[in-house]
């Protein structure tokens, strides 16, 4: 979790996830009434009355767990200091306001880090090692209680996304000569309200000696991972390498002359097609080199200017769908969406002495995004200093930099994440006006 020790714009935002409770009166409960009802319910699982006091760390830990929190020893020590003798029910409610419940998304993220095969399950051996030897260590009995749950355990594995529906797609980021980044863009469809968990990670291409670079390229452009290339998938490749699409007639000729299956091009068919095009120029390999360079390879056949990736989407209530629809630079759409989100959900702070310049910061456990809003009629240049931050990395790649914000506009200043997620990170940023 990011710690923000009093910088000019060091914010933390916390939300409480409400749990459903039966209605006890004619009108719907207010948010405050629901909060106290849940606090009281959790408290009474440990004590006979809300008038009883918490008199030990163990009692505090147990009560917080019943309230849906997952407190670390650090959190417990924060509220139970060497000077603490007891805490009452009001103290308990105050703690619950500050400490948000563990969300499904956070649990999924933790489990995903242990999922070495990326198949939605964790071996009991790995789960046991992690839960008993790292972080807040669990007892053997507690771990056995988890792995004995029949509905999420089978064949020696813990299935942490059992009954969740999953879809996967591949794609690639390409670095252009002018520094612009071009990538696949997608349309995702979720047909009903559902908890959704999405991950994106680099695609690991096989390093088997002698394996064809063209075979690796096939792996990248086979977006649905079925081992075949549809016309849609092949056209993303054509647009990238030649700037033109393959029409239906040309695709029909391709299917007649190269290995296909279910009217789609096989890996061998794709490789033969590209090698034939190179040989058509009487052995001149320049066309093939254009293809390789367009796909991010250098002369040593190293992938240096592209980053292929895999997207996994899990949905709890319905089958998600994802489809690649474009391959282009984001053209500002992503920036606009991020700015809108941060302005809606983040904390706003006016820069000292400049009422028309506002820094909006959306602070989460695993990332921080800041947006600068310039309400004035003139452009401004803002100096940003992150030197006092610890264990942080930002998308700018620099601890000190400046940004120019146009009049009457907003712009993303920086995205910040922990360099090492397993260690504490401190975000400390100072903003100052240059002109």
C-alpha positions as semicolon CSV with decimal commas, in nm:
position;residue;x (nm);y (nm);z (nm)
1;X;0,000;0,000;0,000
2;X;0,129;0,346;-0,081
3;X;0,218;0,567;0,213
4;X;0,180;0,940;0,154
5;X;0,358;1,142;0,425
6;X;0,225;1,494;0,376
7;X;0,342;1,595;0,030
8;X;0,172;1,869;-0,167
9;X;-0,038;1,614;-0,348
10;X;-0,022;1,287;-0,164
11;X;-0,372;1,151;-0,141
12;X;-0,530;0,826;-0,034
13;X;-0,883;0,730;-0,126
14;X;-1,069;0,447;0,040
15;X;-1,409;0,297;-0,026
16;X;-1,612;0,058;0,185
17;X;-1,789;-0,224;0,012
18;X;-2,132;-0,265;0,156
19;X;-2,254;-0,614;0,230
20;X;-2,620;-0,702;0,193
21;X;-2,826;-0,707;0,514
22;X;-3,195;-0,790;0,566
23;X;-3,420;-0,489;0,597
24;X;-3,538;-0,441;0,951
25;X;-3,788;-0,164;0,890
26;X;-4,029;-0,046;0,629
27;X;-3,797;0,196;0,450
28;X;-3,458;0,106;0,297
29;X;-3,165;0,145;0,531
30;X;-2,944;0,447;0,486
31;X;-2,577;0,388;0,415
32;X;-2,490;0,495;0,770
33;X;-2,748;0,259;0,923
34;X;-2,623;-0,027;0,711
35;X;-2,264;0,045;0,810
36;X;-2,345;0,033;1,184
37;X;-2,557;-0,279;1,141
38;X;-2,263;-0,459;0,979
39;X;-2,022;-0,328;1,244
40;X;-2,248;-0,454;1,520
41;X;-2,298;-0,793;1,352
42;X;-1,921;-0,843;1,326
43;X;-1,863;-0,727;1,685
44;X;-2,126;-0,964;1,824
45;X;-1,959;-1,264;1,662
46;X;-1,674;-1,211;1,909
47;X;-1,845;-1,048;2,208
48;X;-2,178;-1,099;2,383
49;X;-2,254;-0,726;2,382
50;X;-2,138;-0,413;2,202
51;X;-2,071;-0,271;2,549
52;X;-1,781;-0,514;2,597
53;X;-1,432;-0,389;2,516
54;X;-1,161;-0,536;2,296
55;X;-0,879;-0,617;2,535
56;X;-0,619;-0,788;2,314
57;X;-0,466;-0,785;1,968
58;X;-0,610;-1,129;1,902
59;X;-0,962;-1,008;1,972
60;X;-0,912;-0,706;1,745
61;X;-0,776;-0,928;1,467
62;X;-1,069;-1,169;1,497
63;X;-1,331;-0,893;1,499
64;X;-1,178;-0,727;1,193
65;X;-1,176;-1,058;1,009
66;X;-1,546;-1,107;1,083
67;X;-1,604;-0,759;0,940
68;X;-1,455;-0,867;0,607
69;X;-1,113;-0,712;0,657
70;X;-0,782;-0,891;0,617
71;X;-0,556;-0,700;0,856
72;X;-0,180;-0,744;0,843
73;X;0,028;-0,732;1,157
74;X;0,127;-0,380;1,057
75;X;-0,240;-0,273;1,052
76;X;-0,304;-0,434;1,391
77;X;-0,001;-0,255;1,539
78;X;-0,128;0,072;1,395
79;X;-0,441;0,057;1,611
80;X;-0,308;-0,145;1,905
81;X;0,003;0,037;2,023
82;X;0,209;-0,039;2,335
83;X;-0,003;0,224;2,512
84;X;-0,337;0,062;2,419
85;X;-0,521;-0,113;2,701
86;X;-0,863;-0,152;2,538
87;X;-1,080;-0,045;2,245
88;X;-1,457;-0,001;2,255
89;X;-1,725;-0,049;1,991
90;X;-1,696;0,311;1,868
91;X;-1,320;0,263;1,822
92;X;-1,394;-0,053;1,624
93;X;-1,635;0,136;1,396
94;X;-1,373;0,406;1,341
95;X;-1,120;0,141;1,233
96;X;-1,368;-0,012;0,990
97;X;-1,424;0,327;0,829
98;X;-1,050;0,355;0,762
99;X;-0,970;-0,002;0,662
100;X;-1,156;-0,113;0,349
101;X;-1,273;-0,473;0,309
102;X;-1,067;-0,713;0,103
103;X;-1,224;-0,715;-0,243
104;X;-1,262;-1,012;-0,474
105;X;-1,035;-0,834;-0,718
106;X;-0,756;-0,812;-0,457
107;X;-0,792;-1,181;-0,372
108;X;-0,784;-1,274;-0,740
109;X;-0,473;-1,064;-0,793
110;X;-0,296;-1,241;-0,505
111;X;-0,395;-1,585;-0,629
112;X;-0,297;-1,496;-0,986
113;X;0,061;-1,431;-0,872
114;X;0,081;-1,792;-0,747
115;X;-0,074;-1,940;-1,061
116;X;0,245;-2,055;-1,234
117;X;0,059;-2,237;-1,514
118;X;-0,192;-1,957;-1,568
119;X;-0,483;-2,204;-1,565
120;X;-0,693;-2,064;-1,280
121;X;-0,561;-2,307;-1,020
122;X;-0,280;-2,336;-0,764
123;X;-0,128;-2,663;-0,651
124;X;-0,189;-2,745;-0,286
125;X;0,189;-2,767;-0,239
126;X;0,245;-2,410;-0,365
127;X;-0,055;-2,280;-0,171
128;X;0,068;-2,441;0,150
129;X;0,420;-2,296;0,110
130;X;0,286;-1,948;0,043
131;X;0,030;-1,937;0,324
132;X;0,255;-2,085;0,593
133;X;0,590;-1,925;0,512
134;X;0,522;-1,575;0,376
135;X;0,351;-1,261;0,501
136;X;0,091;-1,323;0,771
137;X;0,163;-1,692;0,823
138;X;-0,132;-1,930;0,861
139;X;-0,127;-2,245;1,071
140;X;-0,129;-2,592;0,917
141;X;-0,487;-2,638;1,042
142;X;-0,605;-2,315;0,875
143;X;-0,453;-2,414;0,540
144;X;-0,599;-2,765;0,567
145;X;-0,941;-2,607;0,622
146;X;-0,904;-2,422;0,291
147;X;-0,784;-2,717;0,084
148;X;-1,055;-2,942;0,228
149;X;-1,332;-2,731;0,072
150;X;-1,473;-2,972;-0,185
151;X;-1,629;-2,712;-0,415
152;X;-1,298;-2,539;-0,495
153;X;-1,047;-2,823;-0,465
154;X;-0,983;-3,121;-0,692
155;X;-0,685;-3,325;-0,811
156;X;-0,449;-3,163;-0,561
157;X;-0,527;-2,810;-0,679
158;X;-0,708;-2,505;-0,543
159;X;-0,938;-2,365;-0,815
160;X;-0,958;-1,996;-0,730
161;X;-1,181;-1,900;-1,025
162;X;-1,410;-2,203;-1,020
163;X;-1,730;-2,134;-1,213
164;X;-1,591;-1,802;-1,341
165;X;-1,600;-1,783;-1,719
166;X;-1,282;-1,682;-1,899
167;X;-1,183;-1,554;-2,240
168;X;-0,835;-1,482;-2,373
169;X;-0,694;-1,276;-2,657
170;X;-0,348;-1,182;-2,773
171;X;-0,214;-0,859;-2,917
172;X;0,099;-0,651;-2,953
173;X;0,245;-0,307;-2,884
174;X;0,467;-0,175;-3,166
175;X;0,717;0,108;-3,119
176;X;0,730;0,343;-3,419
177;X;1,039;0,537;-3,527
178;X;0,889;0,864;-3,398
179;X;0,834;0,710;-3,053
180;X;0,459;0,661;-3,098
181;X;0,310;0,330;-2,984
182;X;0,066;0,142;-3,206
183;X;-0,132;-0,149;-3,066
184;X;-0,439;-0,364;-3,109
185;X;-0,755;-0,208;-2,971
186;X;-1,048;-0,416;-2,850
187;X;-1,419;-0,418;-2,791
188;X;-1,521;-0,604;-2,474
189;X;-1,877;-0,716;-2,410
190;X;-2,017;-0,806;-2,068
191;X;-2,388;-0,882;-2,108
192;X;-2,482;-0,843;-1,741
193;X;-2,350;-0,668;-1,431
194;X;-2,065;-0,882;-1,298
195;X;-1,739;-0,879;-1,110
196;X;-1,471;-0,881;-1,380
197;X;-1,101;-0,956;-1,338
198;X;-0,869;-0,860;-1,624
199;X;-0,496;-0,919;-1,659
200;X;-0,249;-0,828;-1,931
201;X;0,100;-0,974;-1,940
202;X;0,383;-1,026;-2,191
203;X;0,349;-1,323;-2,425
204;X;0,641;-1,556;-2,366
205;X;0,764;-1,676;-2,704
206;X;0,946;-2,009;-2,711
207;X;1,324;-1,985;-2,707
208;X;1,375;-2,330;-2,863
209;X;1,695;-2,327;-3,069
210;X;1,632;-2,327;-3,442
211;X;1,268;-2,227;-3,403
212;X;1,162;-2,006;-3,692
213;X;1,109;-1,634;-3,633
214;X;0,812;-1,662;-3,869
215;X;0,668;-1,923;-3,634
216;X;0,698;-1,675;-3,347
217;X;0,526;-1,408;-3,556
218;X;0,244;-1,655;-3,620
219;X;0,215;-1,699;-3,242
220;X;0,177;-1,322;-3,199
221;X;-0,085;-1,266;-3,471
222;X;-0,295;-1,573;-3,383
223;X;-0,506;-1,355;-3,154
224;X;-0,755;-1,619;-3,038
225;X;-0,482;-1,880;-2,987
226;X;-0,656;-2,157;-3,184
227;X;-0,347;-2,235;-3,393
228;X;-0,503;-2,097;-3,712
229;X;-0,523;-1,756;-3,881
230;X;-0,861;-1,619;-3,985
231;X;-0,882;-1,352;-4,254
232;X;-0,945;-1,095;-3,978
233;X;-0,631;-1,197;-3,789
234;X;-0,422;-1,213;-4,106
235;X;-0,535;-0,864;-4,207
236;X;-0,395;-0,713;-3,886
237;X;-0,061;-0,862;-3,995
238;X;-0,102;-0,727;-4,351
239;X;-0,192;-0,378;-4,230
240;X;0,113;-0,377;-4,006
241;X;0,360;-0,501;-4,268
242;X;0,223;-0,359;-4,595
243;X;-0,044;-0,107;-4,502
244;X;-0,304;-0,292;-4,710
245;X;-0,571;-0,553;-4,642
246;X;-0,609;-0,889;-4,810
247;X;-0,951;-0,905;-4,984
248;X;-1,176;-1,211;-5,011
249;X;-1,049;-1,303;-5,360
250;X;-0,684;-1,292;-5,256
251;X;-0,769;-1,493;-4,943
252;X;-0,937;-1,758;-5,159
253;X;-0,619;-1,787;-5,370
254;X;-0,416;-1,812;-5,050
255;X;-0,635;-2,097;-4,923
256;X;-0,596;-2,283;-5,254
257;X;-0,216;-2,269;-5,254
258;X;-0,119;-2,297;-4,888
259;X;-0,201;-2,528;-4,602
260;X;-0,534;-2,443;-4,441
261;X;-0,776;-2,597;-4,196
262;X;-1,141;-2,493;-4,156
263;X;-1,076;-2,220;-4,416
264;X;-0,806;-2,069;-4,194
265;X;-0,430;-2,057;-4,254
266;X;-0,217;-2,301;-4,056
267;X;0,120;-2,215;-3,906
268;X;0,300;-2,400;-4,188
269;X;0,083;-2,231;-4,448
270;X;0,168;-1,888;-4,307
271;X;0,541;-1,964;-4,307
272;X;0,531;-2,103;-4,663
273;X;0,342;-1,796;-4,785
274;X;0,601;-1,554;-4,650
275;X;0,897;-1,759;-4,770
276;X;0,743;-1,783;-5,117
277;X;0,701;-1,405;-5,135
278;X;1,070;-1,362;-5,049
279;X;1,175;-1,620;-5,312
280;X;0,957;-1,456;-5,578
281;X;1,220;-1,182;-5,601
282;X;1,483;-1,437;-5,711
283;X;1,624;-1,483;-5,367
284;X;1,618;-1,114;-5,270
285;X;1,529;-1,124;-4,899
286;X;1,450;-0,753;-4,868
287;X;1,073;-0,803;-4,861
288;X;1,109;-1,053;-4,579
289;X;1,330;-0,810;-4,387
290;X;1,064;-0,540;-4,428
291;X;0,814;-0,782;-4,275
292;X;1,045;-0,870;-3,986
293;X;1,130;-0,507;-3,916
294;X;0,761;-0,409;-3,924
295;X;0,694;-0,677;-3,661
296;X;0,962;-0,533;-3,430
297;X;1,269;-0,746;-3,513
298;X;1,622;-0,615;-3,568
299;X;1,891;-0,760;-3,797
300;X;1,991;-1,008;-3,527
301;X;1,630;-1,135;-3,522
302;X;1,579;-0,996;-3,172
303;X;1,236;-0,860;-3,084
304;X;1,340;-0,510;-2,974
305;X;1,061;-0,280;-3,095
306;X;0,748;-0,476;-3,011
307;X;0,592;-0,631;-2,704
308;X;0,336;-0,907;-2,765
309;X;0,090;-0,962;-2,481
310;X;-0,192;-1,184;-2,358
311;X;-0,518;-1,052;-2,212
312;X;-0,719;-1,279;-1,977
313;X;-1,069;-1,174;-1,874
314;X;-1,261;-1,356;-1,601
315;X;-1,628;-1,277;-1,533
316;X;-1,824;-1,415;-1,241
317;X;-2,178;-1,388;-1,379
318;X;-2,155;-1,428;-1,757
319;X;-1,935;-1,524;-2,050
320;X;-1,719;-1,225;-2,146
321;X;-1,638;-1,150;-2,508
322;X;-1,343;-0,961;-2,649
323;X;-1,259;-0,882;-3,009
324;X;-0,972;-0,692;-3,168
325;X;-1,125;-0,419;-3,384
326;X;-0,838;-0,183;-3,472
327;X;-0,461;-0,157;-3,476
328;X;-0,359;0,204;-3,435
329;X;-0,225;0,464;-3,195
330;X;-0,474;0,556;-2,925
331;X;-0,512;0,913;-3,067
332;X;-0,597;1,063;-2,731
333;X;-0,903;0,850;-2,654
334;X;-0,733;0,664;-2,371
335;X;-0,601;0,987;-2,218
336;X;-0,949;1,141;-2,224
337;X;-1,099;0,835;-2,056
338;X;-0,830;0,832;-1,786
339;X;-0,871;1,204;-1,717
340;X;-1,247;1,164;-1,684
341;X;-1,210;0,870;-1,445
342;X;-0,952;1,042;-1,223
343;X;-1,156;1,364;-1,207
344;X;-1,461;1,160;-1,101
345;X;-1,294;0,929;-0,851
346;X;-0,976;1,103;-0,735
347;X;-0,901;1,367;-0,475
348;X;-0,858;1,724;-0,594
349;X;-0,613;1,978;-0,454
350;X;-0,560;2,333;-0,576
351;X;-0,195;2,429;-0,618
352;X;-0,092;2,680;-0,353
353;X;-0,144;3,031;-0,487
354;X;-0,292;2,916;-0,820
355;X;-0,665;2,858;-0,790
356;X;-0,702;2,768;-1,159
357;X;-0,454;2,479;-1,145
358;X;-0,586;2,164;-0,980
359;X;-0,406;1,833;-0,926
360;X;-0,640;1,533;-0,918
361;X;-0,494;1,214;-0,769
362;X;-0,654;0,870;-0,775
363;X;-0,476;0,664;-0,511
364;X;-0,520;0,286;-0,501
365;X;-0,332;0,010;-0,321
366;X;-0,132;-0,089;-0,630
367;X;-0,117;0,228;-0,841
368;X;-0,157;0,604;-0,835
369;X;-0,259;0,824;-1,127
370;X;-0,243;1,203;-1,122
371;X;-0,411;1,443;-1,364
372;X;-0,347;1,816;-1,391
373;X;-0,642;2,042;-1,472
374;X;-0,570;2,391;-1,607
375;X;-0,876;2,615;-1,584
376;X;-0,689;2,930;-1,684
377;X;-0,682;3,098;-2,026
378;X;-0,307;3,046;-2,062
379;X;-0,086;2,741;-2,101
380;X;0,113;2,645;-1,791
381;X;0,432;2,446;-1,734
382;X;0,434;2,238;-1,417
383;X;0,751;2,100;-1,255
384;X;0,709;1,756;-1,094
385;X;0,952;1,619;-0,836
386;X;0,924;1,257;-0,714
387;X;1,273;1,233;-0,559
388;X;1,143;1,163;-0,209
389;X;0,925;0,875;-0,326
390;X;1,054;0,531;-0,233
391;X;1,018;0,200;-0,418
392;X;0,822;0,375;-0,695
393;X;0,835;0,371;-1,072
394;X;0,639;0,596;-1,307
395;X;0,553;0,589;-1,675
396;X;0,773;0,892;-1,745
397;X;1,088;0,707;-1,645
398;X;1,215;1,013;-1,456
399;X;1,186;1,131;-1,098
400;X;1,198;1,496;-1,207
401;X;1,025;1,625;-1,518
402;X;0,797;1,901;-1,644
403;X;0,467;1,895;-1,830
404;X;0,295;2,161;-2,038
405;X;-0,081;2,187;-1,994
406;X;-0,284;2,373;-2,255
407;X;-0,541;2,633;-2,145
408;X;-0,882;2,502;-2,040
409;X;-0,764;2,141;-2,054
410;X;-0,665;1,836;-1,851
411;X;-0,377;1,595;-1,903
412;X;-0,242;1,281;-1,740
413;X;0,064;1,378;-1,539
414;X;0,192;1,036;-1,434
415;X;0,106;0,678;-1,345
416;X;0,297;0,548;-1,041
417;X;0,336;0,189;-0,922
418;X;0,556;0,008;-0,671
419;X;0,885;-0,112;-0,815
420;X;0,860;-0,415;-0,586
421;X;0,501;-0,502;-0,496
422;X;0,613;-0,706;-0,197
423;X;0,769;-0,407;-0,023
424;X;0,622;-0,090;0,121
425;X;0,618;0,203;-0,119
426;X;0,601;0,573;-0,044
427;X;0,460;0,825;-0,291
428;X;0,581;1,179;-0,227
429;X;0,535;1,427;-0,509
430;X;0,583;1,803;-0,520
431;X;0,425;2,012;-0,795
432;X;0,537;2,368;-0,870
433;X;0,456;2,620;-1,142
434;X;0,739;2,718;-1,378
435;X;0,540;2,949;-1,602
